[in-house]
Amino acid sequence: MKGILSTICLLSYCILWSQSDFSIEAIAESEAKSATGIVNFSPNANTGNYDLTYHRLEFTIDPNVAFITGDVTSYFEAKENISEVIFDLDNNLIVSQVMQRGSSLSYTQNANDELVITLPQVQNQGVLDSLTVSYSGNPTVSGFGSFVRTSHNGDPIIWTLSEPYGAKAWWPCKQDLIDKIDEIDVYITTPLLNPTNEEYFAVSNGIEQSQTTVSMNKTTHFKHQFPIPAYLIAIAATNYSIYTEQYANNGNPFDIVNYVFPESLVDAQASTPITSNIMDLFTNLFEEYPFAAEKYGHAEFTVNGGMEHTTVSFMGNFSRNLIAHELAHQWFGNKITCGSWQDIWLNEGFATYLSGLVVEDFDGNAAFSGWKQSRINSITSQAGGSVYVPAQDTTSVGRVFNGRLSYSKGSMVLHMLRKKLGDSPFYQGVQDYLVDVNHAFEYAKTAEFQAIMEQSSGEDLSEFFNDWIYNEGYPSYTVEYNQISASQVRFVVHQTQSHNSVDFFEAPVPIRINGSGGEVLNVVLDHSSDSQEFFVNVTFMVSSVEFDPEFDLISKDNSVLLDTSEFILDQDLKLVPNPAETSFEILKPMDMTITSVKIFNVIGQMVINQAFDVSINVSQLSTGLHFVRFETNQGTFHKRLLKK
């Protein structure tokens, strides 16, 4: 039988990624955001005949009451001749009127959560027009909700969270991943004071323009002038404490504005300054923060997770990992938004990987290896599952926001793409993706990201994307090795797959070769077929071999075996006694000079390394089979030794 089958346990790093810093699993769980009552919603085909260009959003809310009154003015351009306009709106909200240039328009609300507005005349293709919808009601709240009235430390708060399908629960919108709104103005009217006479403050996307007080009500105006999808528009109001940190931005500073609960102020002020350091890293690796002309910020809310609303992430805590994840979304998710929920990994996989890059840059390689190991453990905890969400699963929020697949596997696939291409081509490709005119401040799908990475790198990535993005599972490896001469090691690499959707994972396989004198050689085997043979040149005697020591490859149940099939056995070289209990003597031909004696256990670890002596002490060896290697003037010879 070829080789000696003995599976080794992979070496673990002493420094492992700390799950206490708000883990990816916790982020993914908190981002399964949509209420159970709207899980089965899908983009409305009836809203595809117009393009939105502007919203004026005027909301009146009281954090003490789960209720909203709104006037939403929408500017839209007809993509064809249209006689009606349809918005998504939960029928729990009651429309009181629809106005256009002072005239009241006819409308209906139906069981499909549609507001159907009849235009007074046909709006021709290419014509821009507007209308205003007035409505009010108690938004539907279940699960995480999309419009939540709750409290913190006894103080009332209202906050919204609309990803993926929740915007329609609190305002009339177009809820798809096709049409971004070019610009919005948001006016939030609240009572000036809460029941204990603390001032209410409101927050939304963009830059605060003004606060206007009339009687005991305050209206706060925000303006956002970048394209934005409906699900990234958000509001919140409570008795916030507000503080601002300025980000230097290479001489073009902008504000990082933090809205935090009074009871969280001290801890938040100690935690949020890391945002600037993370911003530096992302800027250096990719590009300037996309919304530098406005602001970045955090607004605390009562979910122990986060949501990347454009220019202001809603935060349940201020751990470094969560700060990094939500900030990363401003590039990946907000500037470029996934073009369908099948492509959610372009949002979540990137955000997760960028939080890993923070670990790599701030904490060092050992901590990053621990972070990757944790991701791999999550990914391989089940045999199947693709990064790309199957079409039939896009109405399942739990599948779209699956921590194992959309987050962890998406992030590690990006890391493997980086390893496949090299750092410079990988980062250049991602930079090209971010500035591509068809996707910057628009939408992108997986095939479009692949095409840009191929064009940038000059490599065909079809096989890589098919195996790792569209199909399921992961490989397991058995690596056989032996040192066939003083200067060369032979490897044979075998692979099995956890899921039958992939017949073979072509992948670079990282190997670390350790020498008997402390030497270390890291190599990557370009594995393209099962049982593929590799020869690696070395300048030392090999004592052990490690598989993927830095956890750069999604895989599980890997083995490294010492292969003895190629051993040369000299009948005139004998070990006496064999089996041996405490020692053995070496019987050799007179014309043979032995320079060294090395003994290996069955998993390839060198356990004895000494100069030639007639008698070799083996009392310290464990019971069982060992292999003795002799370096001689006639070549390298091997003998089997059984230790009693």
C-alpha positions as CSV (number, residue, x, y, z in Angstrom):
1,M,0.0,0.0,0.0
2,K,1.4,3.4,-1.0
3,G,2.3,5.6,2.0
4,I,1.4,5.4,5.6
5,L,-2.0,6.9,6.3
6,S,-1.9,9.0,9.4
7,T,-3.8,12.2,9.7
8,I,-2.1,15.0,11.6
9,C,-3.9,17.7,13.5
10,L,-3.3,21.2,12.0
11,L,-1.3,23.5,14.1
12,S,-3.4,26.3,15.7
13,Y,-2.1,29.8,16.3
14,C,-1.8,30.9,19.8
15,I,-3.5,34.1,19.0
16,L,-7.0,33.4,17.7
17,W,-9.5,36.0,16.5
18,S,-11.5,37.1,19.5
19,Q,-15.2,36.6,19.2
20,S,-15.7,39.0,22.0
21,D,-15.2,41.9,19.6
22,F,-18.7,41.5,18.2
23,S,-18.3,38.5,15.9
24,I,-19.3,38.2,12.2
25,E,-21.9,35.7,13.3
26,A,-23.5,38.3,15.5
27,I,-23.4,40.9,12.8
28,A,-25.0,38.5,10.3
29,E,-27.7,37.6,12.7
30,S,-28.5,41.2,13.5
31,E,-28.5,42.0,9.8
32,A,-31.3,39.4,9.1
33,K,-33.2,42.6,9.3
34,S,-36.5,42.4,7.7
35,A,-39.7,41.7,9.6
36,T,-41.1,38.2,9.1
37,G,-44.3,39.8,7.7
38,I,-42.5,41.1,4.7
39,V,-40.0,38.2,4.0
40,N,-42.0,37.1,1.0
41,F,-42.0,40.5,-0.7
42,S,-40.1,40.7,-4.0
43,P,-39.3,43.7,-6.2
44,N,-42.4,45.1,-7.8
45,A,-42.5,44.7,-11.6
46,N,-45.1,47.4,-11.7
47,T,-42.6,50.1,-10.6
48,G,-40.2,49.6,-13.5
49,N,-41.6,52.1,-16.0
50,Y,-40.2,55.2,-14.4
51,D,-36.9,56.5,-12.9
52,L,-36.8,58.3,-9.6
53,T,-34.7,61.4,-9.5
54,Y,-35.6,63.2,-6.2
55,H,-37.5,62.7,-3.0
56,R,-38.6,65.4,-0.5
57,L,-39.3,63.4,2.6
58,E,-41.3,65.2,5.3
59,F,-41.9,63.0,8.4
60,T,-43.6,63.9,11.7
61,I,-42.9,61.5,14.5
62,D,-43.0,61.4,18.3
63,P,-40.7,58.8,19.9
64,N,-43.4,58.2,22.5
65,V,-45.8,57.0,19.9
66,A,-45.5,54.3,17.2
67,F,-47.0,56.5,14.5
68,I,-45.8,58.4,11.4
69,T,-47.3,61.2,9.4
70,G,-45.7,62.0,6.1
71,D,-45.7,64.0,2.9
72,V,-43.4,62.5,0.3
73,T,-42.8,64.4,-2.9
74,S,-41.3,62.3,-5.7
75,Y,-39.8,63.5,-9.0
76,F,-39.8,60.8,-11.7
77,E,-39.0,60.5,-15.3
78,A,-41.1,58.2,-17.5
79,K,-39.2,55.4,-19.2
80,E,-42.2,54.8,-21.5
81,N,-45.6,56.5,-22.0
82,I,-47.4,56.1,-18.6
83,S,-50.8,56.8,-17.3
84,E,-50.3,55.7,-13.7
85,V,-47.6,55.6,-11.2
86,I,-47.2,52.8,-8.6
87,F,-45.4,53.0,-5.3
88,D,-44.7,50.3,-2.8
89,L,-46.6,51.1,0.4
90,D,-47.8,48.9,3.2
91,N,-51.6,49.1,3.3
92,N,-51.4,49.6,7.0
93,L,-50.5,53.2,6.2
94,I,-53.5,55.2,5.0
95,V,-53.0,57.7,2.2
96,S,-55.1,60.8,2.7
97,Q,-54.4,62.6,-0.6
98,V,-52.1,62.7,-3.7
99,M,-51.4,66.1,-5.1
100,Q,-49.9,67.3,-8.4
101,R,-49.4,71.1,-9.0
102,G,-52.4,71.9,-6.7
103,S,-54.7,69.2,-8.1
104,S,-55.8,66.1,-6.3
105,L,-55.1,62.8,-8.1
106,S,-57.1,59.6,-8.0
107,Y,-55.4,56.7,-6.2
108,T,-56.1,53.2,-4.8
109,Q,-54.3,51.1,-2.2
110,N,-54.5,47.3,-2.8
111,A,-53.8,44.1,-1.0
112,N,-50.4,43.8,-2.8
113,D,-49.1,46.8,-0.7
114,E,-49.3,49.0,-3.8
115,L,-50.3,52.6,-4.0
116,V,-51.7,53.0,-7.6
117,I,-51.9,56.7,-8.7
118,T,-53.8,57.7,-11.8
119,L,-52.2,60.5,-13.7
120,P,-54.4,63.3,-15.1
121,Q,-52.9,62.7,-18.6
122,V,-50.4,60.4,-20.2
123,Q,-46.8,61.3,-19.2
124,N,-44.7,60.7,-22.3
125,Q,-41.4,58.9,-22.3
126,G,-38.5,61.1,-21.1
127,V,-40.8,63.6,-19.4
128,L,-40.0,64.6,-15.8
129,D,-42.9,65.2,-13.4
130,S,-43.6,65.1,-9.7
131,L,-46.4,64.4,-7.2
132,T,-46.9,64.5,-3.4
133,V,-48.3,61.6,-1.3
134,S,-49.7,62.5,2.1
135,Y,-50.3,59.5,4.5
136,S,-50.2,58.4,8.1
137,G,-50.5,55.4,10.3
138,N,-48.9,52.9,12.7
139,P,-46.2,51.1,10.6
140,T,-46.3,47.3,10.8
141,V,-43.7,46.1,13.4
142,S,-42.6,42.5,13.7
143,G,-39.2,40.8,14.0
144,F,-36.5,43.4,13.7
145,G,-39.1,45.6,12.1
146,S,-38.5,48.5,9.8
147,F,-40.0,51.3,11.9
148,V,-39.5,50.7,15.6
149,R,-40.7,52.6,18.6
150,T,-38.9,51.4,21.7
151,S,-36.8,52.8,24.6
152,H,-33.2,52.9,26.0
153,N,-32.6,53.5,29.7
154,G,-36.3,54.5,30.0
155,D,-36.1,57.1,27.2
156,P,-38.2,56.6,24.0
157,I,-36.7,56.3,20.6
158,I,-37.9,55.7,17.0
159,W,-35.5,54.3,14.5
160,T,-35.9,52.7,11.0
161,L,-34.2,49.8,9.3
162,S,-35.4,48.9,5.8
163,E,-33.0,46.3,4.4
164,P,-34.0,44.4,2.4
165,Y,-37.7,45.0,1.9
166,G,-38.8,47.2,4.8
167,A,-38.9,50.8,3.4
168,K,-42.5,50.4,2.2
169,A,-43.6,49.8,5.8
170,W,-43.0,53.5,6.7
171,W,-43.0,55.5,3.4
172,P,-44.2,55.3,-0.2
173,C,-41.2,54.2,-2.2
174,K,-39.9,52.2,-5.1
175,Q,-38.3,49.2,-3.5
176,D,-36.0,47.5,-6.0
177,L,-32.3,47.2,-6.8
178,I,-32.5,48.9,-10.1
179,D,-33.3,52.6,-9.5
180,K,-31.3,54.8,-7.1
181,I,-32.8,58.2,-6.1
182,D,-30.4,60.9,-7.2
183,E,-30.9,63.2,-4.3
184,I,-33.1,63.6,-1.2
185,D,-34.1,66.2,1.3
186,V,-35.3,64.8,4.7
187,Y,-37.3,66.9,7.1
188,I,-38.0,65.3,10.5
189,T,-40.4,67.0,12.9
190,T,-40.4,65.8,16.5
191,P,-41.4,67.3,19.8
192,L,-38.7,69.6,21.0
193,L,-38.4,67.8,24.4
194,N,-39.0,64.4,25.7
195,P,-41.2,63.7,28.8
196,T,-38.2,64.5,31.2
197,N,-37.5,67.8,29.4
198,E,-34.4,66.5,27.6
199,E,-34.1,67.7,24.0
200,Y,-34.9,65.4,21.1
201,F,-32.4,65.2,18.3
202,A,-33.1,63.6,14.9
203,V,-30.7,62.0,12.5
204,S,-30.8,61.0,8.8
205,N,-28.6,60.7,5.7
206,G,-26.4,63.5,4.5
207,I,-25.6,66.9,6.0
208,E,-27.8,68.6,8.6
209,Q,-29.0,71.8,7.1
210,S,-31.0,73.4,9.8
211,Q,-33.0,73.0,13.0
212,T,-36.2,75.0,13.1
213,T,-38.4,75.3,16.2
214,V,-42.0,76.3,16.0
215,S,-43.9,76.2,19.4
216,M,-42.7,73.0,21.0
217,N,-41.9,71.2,17.8
218,K,-38.5,71.0,16.1
219,T,-37.9,70.3,12.4
220,T,-34.5,69.0,11.4
221,H,-33.5,69.2,7.7
222,F,-30.9,66.9,6.1
223,K,-29.7,66.9,2.5
224,H,-28.1,64.0,0.8
225,Q,-26.8,64.6,-2.8
226,F,-25.6,61.2,-3.9
227,P,-27.6,58.3,-5.5
228,I,-29.2,56.1,-2.8
229,P,-31.6,53.1,-2.9
230,A,-34.8,53.2,-0.8
231,Y,-33.5,50.7,1.8
232,L,-30.5,52.9,2.8
233,I,-32.7,55.9,3.7
234,A,-33.2,56.0,7.5
235,I,-34.4,58.3,10.3
236,A,-34.0,58.1,14.1
237,A,-34.9,60.4,17.0
238,T,-34.3,60.4,20.7
239,N,-32.5,62.4,23.4
240,Y,-29.1,61.9,21.7
241,S,-25.8,63.2,22.9
242,I,-23.9,64.4,19.9
243,Y,-20.2,64.9,19.4
244,T,-18.1,65.4,16.3
245,E,-14.6,64.1,15.3
246,Q,-12.9,65.5,12.3
247,Y,-11.3,63.2,9.7
248,A,-8.2,64.9,8.1
249,N,-8.8,63.2,4.7
250,N,-5.4,64.2,3.2
251,G,-6.2,67.9,3.7
252,N,-9.8,67.8,2.7
253,P,-11.4,67.2,6.1
254,F,-15.0,66.2,6.9
255,D,-16.9,65.4,10.0
256,I,-17.6,62.1,11.7
257,V,-20.7,62.9,13.7
258,N,-21.7,60.6,16.5
259,Y,-25.3,60.4,17.9
260,V,-25.2,58.3,21.0
261,F,-27.4,57.6,24.0
262,P,-26.4,59.8,27.0
263,E,-25.8,56.6,29.1
264,S,-23.3,55.4,26.3
265,L,-21.4,58.7,25.9
266,V,-18.3,57.9,27.9
267,D,-17.8,54.5,26.3
268,A,-18.6,55.7,22.8
269,Q,-16.1,58.6,23.1
270,A,-13.4,56.1,24.0
271,S,-14.4,53.7,21.2
272,T,-15.2,55.8,18.1
273,P,-11.8,57.5,17.5
274,I,-10.6,54.2,15.9
275,T,-13.0,55.1,13.0
276,S,-10.3,57.5,11.6
277,N,-7.6,54.9,11.7
278,I,-9.9,52.4,9.9
279,M,-10.9,55.2,7.4
280,D,-7.1,55.7,6.7
281,L,-6.7,52.0,5.9
282,F,-9.6,51.7,3.6
283,T,-8.7,55.0,1.8
284,N,-5.1,53.8,1.3
285,L,-6.2,50.3,0.0
286,F,-9.1,51.4,-2.2
287,E,-10.0,55.1,-2.6
288,E,-11.2,58.2,-0.7
289,Y,-14.4,57.7,1.4
290,P,-17.2,58.0,-1.3
291,F,-19.3,60.6,0.6
292,A,-16.4,62.9,1.8
293,A,-18.4,65.9,0.4
294,E,-21.0,65.3,3.2
295,K,-20.2,63.4,6.4
296,Y,-19.8,60.0,8.0
297,G,-21.3,59.2,11.4
298,H,-22.8,56.7,13.8
299,A,-26.3,56.8,15.4
300,E,-26.9,54.4,18.3
301,F,-30.1,52.3,18.1
302,T,-31.5,49.4,20.1
303,V,-30.4,46.4,18.1
304,N,-27.1,44.7,19.1
305,G,-25.8,45.0,15.6
306,G,-25.5,47.6,12.9
307,M,-26.9,48.9,9.6
308,E,-24.9,50.8,7.0
309,H,-27.3,53.6,6.2
310,T,-25.5,55.9,3.7
311,T,-23.3,58.5,5.6
312,V,-24.6,57.4,9.0
313,S,-24.4,53.8,10.3
314,F,-26.9,52.8,12.9
315,M,-25.0,51.0,15.7
316,G,-26.0,48.7,18.5
317,N,-22.5,48.9,20.0
318,F,-19.1,50.5,19.2
319,S,-16.8,47.5,18.9
320,R,-14.0,47.9,16.5
321,N,-15.2,45.0,14.4
322,L,-18.7,46.5,14.0
323,I,-17.3,50.0,13.3
324,A,-15.1,48.5,10.5
325,H,-17.8,46.4,9.0
326,E,-20.4,49.2,8.7
327,L,-17.8,51.7,7.5
328,A,-16.7,49.2,4.8
329,H,-20.2,49.2,3.5
330,Q,-20.0,52.8,2.5
331,W,-17.8,51.6,-0.4
332,F,-19.3,48.1,-0.8
333,G,-23.0,48.3,-0.5
334,N,-23.6,52.0,-0.5
335,K,-21.4,53.5,-3.3
336,I,-21.8,50.2,-5.3
337,T,-24.9,48.3,-4.3
338,C,-25.5,44.6,-5.1
339,G,-27.7,44.5,-8.2
340,S,-29.9,41.7,-6.8
341,W,-30.3,39.9,-3.5
342,Q,-28.6,37.0,-5.2
343,D,-25.5,39.1,-5.2
344,I,-25.6,40.2,-1.5
345,W,-22.1,38.9,-1.0
346,L,-20.8,41.9,-3.0
347,N,-22.1,43.9,0.0
348,E,-21.6,41.6,2.9
349,G,-18.6,39.5,1.8
350,F,-16.6,42.7,1.1
351,A,-17.6,44.3,4.4
352,T,-16.6,41.2,6.3
353,Y,-13.3,40.9,4.5
354,L,-12.5,44.6,5.1
355,S,-13.0,44.0,8.8
356,G,-10.5,41.2,8.5
357,L,-8.1,43.5,6.7
358,V,-8.3,45.7,9.8
359,V,-7.2,42.7,11.9
360,E,-4.3,42.1,9.5
361,D,-3.1,45.7,9.5
362,F,-3.7,46.6,13.2
363,D,-3.0,43.3,14.9
364,G,-0.5,41.4,12.7
365,N,-0.4,38.2,10.7
366,A,-0.9,35.8,13.6
367,A,-4.2,37.4,14.6
368,F,-5.3,37.6,10.9
369,S,-4.6,33.8,10.6
370,G,-6.8,33.3,13.6
371,W,-9.5,35.4,12.0
372,K,-9.3,33.4,8.8
373,Q,-9.4,30.1,10.7
374,S,-12.6,31.2,12.4
375,R,-14.1,32.0,9.1
376,I,-13.1,28.6,7.6
377,N,-14.5,26.8,10.7
378,S,-17.8,28.5,10.1
379,I,-17.8,27.8,6.3
380,T,-17.0,24.2,6.7
381,S,-19.4,23.5,9.5
382,Q,-21.8,22.3,6.7
383,A,-21.0,20.5,3.5
384,G,-23.0,22.6,1.0
385,G,-24.2,26.1,0.3
386,S,-23.1,28.7,-2.3
387,V,-22.0,32.2,-1.9
388,Y,-24.4,33.3,-4.7
389,V,-28.0,33.1,-3.4
390,P,-30.2,30.8,-5.6
391,A,-33.1,32.7,-7.1
392,Q,-35.7,30.7,-5.2
393,D,-34.0,31.7,-1.9
394,T,-34.1,35.5,-2.4
395,T,-37.3,35.9,-0.4
396,S,-35.7,34.2,2.6
397,V,-34.0,36.9,4.7
398,G,-32.2,34.2,6.7
399,R,-30.7,32.8,3.5
400,V,-29.8,36.2,2.0
401,F,-28.1,37.3,5.2
402,N,-26.5,33.9,5.9
403,G,-23.5,34.4,8.1
404,R,-21.8,31.2,6.9
405,L,-22.2,31.9,3.2
406,S,-22.8,35.6,2.4
407,Y,-20.5,36.8,5.1
408,S,-17.8,34.3,6.0
409,K,-17.5,32.4,2.7
410,G,-17.9,35.6,0.7
411,S,-15.0,37.2,2.6
412,M,-12.7,34.1,2.3
413,V,-13.4,33.8,-1.4
414,L,-12.2,37.4,-1.8
415,H,-9.1,36.5,0.2
416,M,-8.4,33.5,-2.0
417,L,-8.9,35.7,-5.0
418,R,-6.3,38.1,-3.6
419,K,-3.9,35.1,-3.1
420,K,-4.6,33.8,-6.6
421,L,-3.9,37.2,-8.3
422,G,-1.4,38.7,-5.9
423,D,-1.8,41.8,-3.8
424,S,-1.2,44.4,-6.5
425,P,-3.5,43.0,-9.2
426,F,-6.2,42.2,-6.6
427,Y,-6.3,45.7,-5.1
428,Q,-6.0,47.3,-8.6
429,G,-8.9,45.3,-9.8
430,V,-11.1,46.3,-6.8
431,Q,-10.1,50.0,-7.3
432,D,-11.1,49.6,-11.0
433,Y,-14.5,48.2,-9.8
434,L,-15.1,51.1,-7.5
435,V,-14.6,53.7,-10.2
436,D,-16.2,51.9,-13.1
437,V,-18.7,54.3,-14.7
438,N,-21.4,51.7,-15.0
439,H,-21.3,50.8,-11.3
440,A,-20.0,53.7,-9.2
441,F,-23.0,55.0,-7.2
442,E,-25.1,52.5,-9.0
443,Y,-25.6,48.7,-8.9
444,A,-23.4,45.7,-9.7
445,K,-23.9,42.0,-10.1
446,T,-21.4,39.1,-9.6
447,A,-20.8,38.6,-13.3
448,E,-19.9,42.3,-13.7
449,F,-17.5,42.3,-10.8
450,Q,-15.9,39.2,-12.3
451,A,-15.5,40.9,-15.7
452,I,-13.8,43.9,-14.2
453,M,-11.4,41.7,-12.2
454,E,-10.6,39.7,-15.3
455,Q,-10.0,42.8,-17.4
456,S,-7.8,44.3,-14.7
457,S,-5.7,41.2,-14.0
458,G,-5.7,39.7,-17.5
459,E,-6.7,36.3,-16.1
460,D,-9.7,34.2,-16.9
461,L,-11.6,33.7,-13.6
462,S,-14.5,31.7,-14.9
463,E,-13.4,28.5,-13.1
464,F,-12.7,30.3,-9.9
465,F,-16.1,32.0,-9.8
466,N,-17.9,28.8,-10.8
467,D,-16.3,26.7,-8.1
468,W,-16.2,29.2,-5.2
469,I,-19.2,31.6,-5.9
470,Y,-21.8,29.8,-7.9
471,N,-21.4,26.2,-6.7
472,E,-21.2,24.7,-3.3
473,G,-18.9,23.1,-0.8
474,Y,-15.1,22.9,-0.2
475,P,-12.2,20.6,-0.8
476,S,-10.4,18.2,1.6
477,Y,-6.7,17.4,0.9
478,T,-4.3,14.5,1.5
479,V,-0.7,15.5,0.9
480,E,1.9,12.8,0.7
481,Y,5.6,13.8,0.8
482,N,9.1,12.4,1.0
483,Q,12.6,13.9,0.6
484,I,13.9,12.0,-2.4
485,S,17.3,13.6,-2.2
486,A,19.2,16.2,-0.1
487,S,18.0,18.9,-2.4
488,Q,14.5,17.9,-3.4
489,V,11.1,17.0,-1.9
490,R,8.4,15.2,-3.7
491,F,4.7,15.9,-3.0
492,V,1.6,14.2,-4.3
493,V,-1.7,16.1,-3.6
494,H,-5.1,14.3,-3.5
495,Q,-8.4,16.1,-3.2
496,T,-12.0,15.2,-2.4
497,Q,-15.0,17.5,-2.5
498,S,-17.8,18.0,0.1
499,H,-20.5,18.7,-2.5
500,N,-21.1,17.2,-5.9
501,S,-21.7,20.5,-7.6
502,V,-17.9,20.9,-7.9
503,D,-16.0,18.0,-9.4
504,F,-12.6,19.6,-8.6
505,F,-11.4,22.8,-6.9
506,E,-8.5,24.2,-8.8
507,A,-6.7,26.1,-6.2
508,P,-3.2,27.2,-5.0
509,V,-2.3,24.9,-2.0
510,P,0.0,26.6,0.6
511,I,2.6,24.3,2.2
512,R,5.2,25.1,4.8
513,I,8.3,22.9,4.8
514,N,10.2,22.9,8.1
515,G,13.9,21.9,8.3
516,S,15.8,20.0,10.9
517,G,17.9,23.1,11.6
518,G,15.0,25.4,12.0
519,E,14.8,26.3,8.4
520,V,11.3,27.3,7.0
521,L,10.3,27.3,3.3
522,N,6.8,28.4,2.3
523,V,5.6,27.2,-1.1
524,V,2.4,27.2,-3.0
525,L,1.4,24.2,-5.1
526,D,-0.7,25.1,-8.1
527,H,-3.1,22.2,-7.7
528,S,-5.1,21.6,-11.0
529,S,-5.7,17.8,-10.9
530,D,-6.2,15.0,-8.5
531,S,-3.0,13.1,-7.4
532,Q,-0.9,15.8,-9.0
533,E,2.9,15.4,-8.4
534,F,5.1,18.3,-7.4
535,F,8.9,18.6,-6.9
536,V,10.2,21.3,-4.6
537,N,13.9,22.2,-4.3
538,V,15.2,22.6,-0.8
539,T,18.6,23.3,0.8
540,F,18.0,21.5,4.1
541,M,16.8,18.2,5.5
542,V,13.1,18.2,6.0
543,S,11.8,17.5,9.5
544,S,8.0,18.2,9.0
545,V,5.4,19.6,6.6
546,E,2.4,21.8,7.4
547,F,-0.7,22.2,5.3
548,D,-2.0,25.8,4.8
549,P,-0.4,27.1,8.0
550,E,-1.9,30.6,7.7
551,F,-5.4,29.5,6.7
552,D,-5.5,31.0,3.2
553,L,-7.6,28.2,1.7
554,I,-11.2,27.1,2.5
555,S,-10.8,23.4,3.3
556,K,-11.3,20.8,6.0
557,D,-10.1,17.4,7.2
558,N,-6.7,17.7,5.6
559,S,-3.9,15.2,6.1
560,V,-0.1,15.3,5.7
561,L,1.4,11.9,5.2
562,L,5.0,10.7,5.0
563,D,5.2,8.6,1.9
564,T,7.6,5.7,2.1
565,S,6.9,4.1,-1.3
566,E,10.0,5.7,-2.8
567,F,12.4,4.6,0.0
568,I,15.6,2.8,-1.2
569,L,16.3,-0.2,1.0
570,D,19.9,-1.5,1.1
571,Q,20.0,-5.1,2.2
572,D,23.6,-4.8,3.5
573,L,22.5,-2.0,5.9
574,K,20.9,-3.5,9.0
575,L,19.5,-2.4,12.4
576,V,20.0,-4.9,15.2
577,P,17.8,-5.6,17.1
578,N,14.7,-4.6,15.3
579,P,12.2,-4.3,17.0
580,A,14.4,-2.4,19.5
581,E,13.5,-1.4,23.0
582,T,16.3,0.9,24.2
583,S,18.9,1.0,21.4
584,F,20.0,-0.6,18.2
585,E,23.3,-1.1,16.4
586,I,24.0,-0.3,12.8
587,L,25.6,-2.9,10.7
588,K,27.0,-1.5,7.4
589,P,29.4,-2.4,4.6
590,M,33.0,-1.5,5.1
591,D,33.1,0.9,2.2
592,M,30.1,2.9,3.4
593,T,30.6,6.1,5.4
594,I,27.5,7.3,7.3
595,T,27.5,11.1,8.0
596,S,24.2,11.4,9.9
597,V,21.3,9.4,11.3
598,K,17.8,10.8,11.3
599,I,14.7,9.1,12.7
600,F,11.1,10.1,11.8
601,N,7.8,9.1,13.3
602,V,4.9,8.0,11.0
603,I,3.5,11.6,10.5
604,G,6.9,12.8,9.2
605,Q,8.2,14.6,12.3
606,M,12.0,14.2,12.9
607,V,12.5,12.8,16.4
608,I,16.2,12.1,16.4
609,N,19.0,13.8,14.4
610,Q,22.6,12.8,15.3
611,A,26.0,12.0,13.8
612,F,26.8,8.4,13.1
613,D,27.4,6.1,16.0
614,V,27.5,2.3,16.0
615,S,24.8,2.3,18.7
616,I,21.7,4.6,18.6
617,N,19.7,5.2,21.8
618,V,16.0,5.1,21.1
619,S,14.6,4.7,24.7
620,Q,12.9,8.1,24.4
621,L,10.9,7.2,21.3
622,S,7.2,6.3,21.5
623,T,6.2,2.8,20.8
624,G,5.4,2.0,17.2
625,L,6.8,2.3,13.7
626,H,9.6,4.8,12.8
627,F,11.7,5.4,9.8
628,V,15.5,5.8,9.9
629,R,17.3,7.9,7.2
630,F,21.0,7.5,6.7
631,E,23.1,10.0,4.8
632,T,26.0,8.2,3.3
633,N,28.8,8.5,0.8
634,Q,26.7,6.1,-1.4
635,G,23.5,8.1,-1.2
636,T,20.4,8.3,1.1
637,F,19.0,5.1,2.6
638,H,16.0,4.4,4.7
639,K,15.1,1.6,7.1
640,R,12.0,0.8,9.0
641,L,12.4,0.6,12.8
642,L,9.8,-0.8,15.2
643,K,10.2,0.6,18.7
644,K,8.9,-1.7,21.5
